[in-house]
Amino acid sequence: MYTPDHILDQDKIAKIKNLLKFRPKGLTISDISQQLKMNRNSVAKYLEILLISGHVEMRSFGAAKVFFLSNRIPISAMLSFSSDFILVLDNELRILQINDNFLKFLDLDKDSLLGRDITEPSLSFLQELPFSALLKKKPEQREFASEISILKNGIRSYFWTKVIPTVFDDGGQGLTTILEDITSQKKAQQELMESQEKFRSIIELSPFPISIIDPQGGYQFVNRKFVEVFGYTLKEIPSGKDWFHRTFPDPELRKLALQQWVEDLEHSRIGEVRPRTFPVQCGDGATREIIFRPVTLLDGTQCVIYEDVTDKKHAEQIQAFLAAIVESSQDAVIGKDLNGVILSWNNGAEQMYGYSAEEVLGKSIKMIIPSEILQEYDQILENIRKGGGVKNYETRRLRKDGSIIEVSVSVSPVRDGNGTITAASTIARDITERKKFEEELRIKEAAIASSTTGIAIASLEGTVTYANDSYLKMFGIKEEELLKRQVEWMAFGDEEKIRKIEEILYTVHHRGIWEGEIAGPRYDQGIVNFHLSANLVRGVSGRPLCLMATFTDLTPIRKIEQELNLNKQKLQEIIEFLPDPTMVIDRDRKVIGWNKAMAEMTGVSRELIIGKGDYAYAMPFYGNSRPVLIDLIEKSESEVKKFYPEARKVKDSVYSEVFVPHLYNGKGAYVWAKASPLYDEGGNPIGAIETVRDISDWKRAEDSLKKVHARLEATIQERTQALTEENKQLHKELEKFKRIGDKKIVN
């Protein structure tokens, strides 16, 4: 039955499917009706829909009909239209089907794979999945989902993989594996986490008080150091107005500070620091001399870094210390004596190694050095005693949780006022993420190089500086012939094409992107159309770096479009052969078929109606937008009769006789109509067809026959009444003669 999703109660369908999911032995209509407390007829209707759509199966056990959740999958639909990677195996783990997307990714030939055992060593790309174990389970327990990765040509791709038990048309069973490429999501999640962690670490662990203020003057964020120095939390200073009233109780000073803040803000430029120094009253009542360093960010937000300079001498010491921290950002700064005993341990060291200062002060630095390289550090200390040091030495260190991290270490001697070496200072930078980033960068470079999409990079002036293998193969040019050439080479000297390329370059430089179709040379086909996406690549600061373009060959897409148009033409040719007026609509209720007989009956040509929807096909029949039979296929018979009283339903088709006033240029006609749903090979509704037949002559003959029959009935009734009257009169005469005879006998 053709039943659009918006007509059905999807919640009830979901409940029925969910109930069957946990009842592998199946349920009858009565069982489902009782457990879900639903009307038995409604349950039967929804089960019929699920049967036709292939979601459930029915088996007969004597007189009982038992329903099960179907294991069948429309393999052909998945293989043809899915953008995922799809692999179908039989019960012997032999490859039955593999779609083109998967073959392209594996760079393998389909004929070389079909029929082969997936467990062969040469087919190890899916060995992570427990196919053999799944086949040992019951069919209803074979479903499996997991995230896996595939290493191909040195590039690791990630997929969300689902294995579904499958029953084939011949009754055989197997497994269907669907792989969704989530590589980009994984990388994006990792980059986002890294970015958030860096922001949190830099701002929250900064030795400076920092606040973030939105363009309307609201305080969005203050770090721990801000609360520690000023004694105000974000709740106490939600806006700039609250800040100025608390920190500048003197009205005159407040007015001056506010005036200078507004003036500086009006003349500010993005990224430019605007330092000002003011005495500020803190939450504990103390007054501190503070240097304000506000900076306007790209979105208009203000980032303010504060520095306490109350004690000049102390401020100089702090300034030197903070300069070192700023210089090394999140680095660990450790002071120790010449025997390796820890004297100082900053926040960066706490974050990097997992120990608090209280846990390590007075203990040997060797507690964070792996045992196998202790001799290495002894040599460094000996070098420090002699006045030497090490710089950016890459080695390993041990965290509190036992994990090993990669670090870059610089160790320098510390001298007293007399120049005597008294201690050593170590600055260690965690380079674990950098190592991972370098690996990821190499992977990304390999991914670009091996991409099936043609990718080229050019300088801002339009000189080609890089092209991957797909680009070189696509255009049939060698790398040494291409590099350092201008992008206009693709025009082959054609002035019109050169102007087109120049327009694209101009758009990319001024708008940042150009996307569309462009013709280019292809070594084996001459000039071929490509989809081009050209972008202006910018650095972190927003400065333009280069131009990047990706090329996709449109030839396969054009072939698909041609096949689609050919199929539409074949459909129209088929319905043209039908003698009765016929129309066909797709699943979106748009007309895709309208034969000549229909055009003659309605007076509307095929060209005017093809592609129209929203009941537009009802206009030639009724003069307004209203449902016709083809729109009521999924309705119950009682609902159909509201529009067509003479209608009746037989299985999933609707029949009716109706007078249509606008046919034949307004003359009107009685028609017989039939509407039926259309399904694809998987049993899924894809549209509907309606055929009508002019029965006006038959109706007129029927009306004439009814009139003759009525006249005959009237004549018979009149004659019968006359005979009745004559019979009554005759009876009276007989009675009269009878009385006369009786009198004569008496006399």
Secondary structure, DSSP 8 states (H G I E B T S, - for coil): ----TTTS-HHHHHHHHHHHHT-TT-B-HHHHHHHHT--HHHHHHHHHHHHHTTSEEEEEETTEEEEEE-----HHHHHHH-SSEEEEEETT-BEEEE-HHHHHHHT--HHHHTT-BTTSGGGGGGTTS-HHHHHTS-GGG--EEEEEEEEETTEEEEEEEEEEEEE-TTS-EEEEEEEEE-HHHHHHHHHHHHHHHHHHHHHHT-SS-EEEE-TTSBEEEE-HHHHHHH---TTT-SBHHHHHHHH--SHHHHHHHHHHHHHHHHT--BT-B--EEEEEE-TTS-EEEEEEEEEE-TTS-EEEEEEE-SSHHHHHHHHHHHHHHHHHTT-EEEEEETT-BEEEE-HHHHHHHS--HHHHTTSBGGGGS-GGGHHHHHHHHHHHHTT--EEEEEEEEE-TTS-EEEEEEEEEEEE-TTS-EEEEEEEEEE-HHHHHHHHHHHHHHHHHHH-SSEEEEE-TTSBEEEE-HHHHHHHT--HHHHTT-BGGGGGTT-HHHHHHHHHHHHHHHHHSEEEEEEEEEETTTEEEEEEEEEEEEE-TTS-EEEEEEEEEE-HHHHHHHHHHHHHHHHHHHHHHT-SS-EEEEETTS-EEEE-HHHHHHHS--HHHHTT--TTGGGHHHHSS----GGG-TTS-HHHHHHH-TT-EEETTEEEEEEEETTHHHHT-EEEEEEEEEEE-TTS-EEEEEEEEEE-HHHHHHHHHHHHHHHHHHHHHHHHHHHHHHHHHHHHHHHHHHHHHHHHHHH-
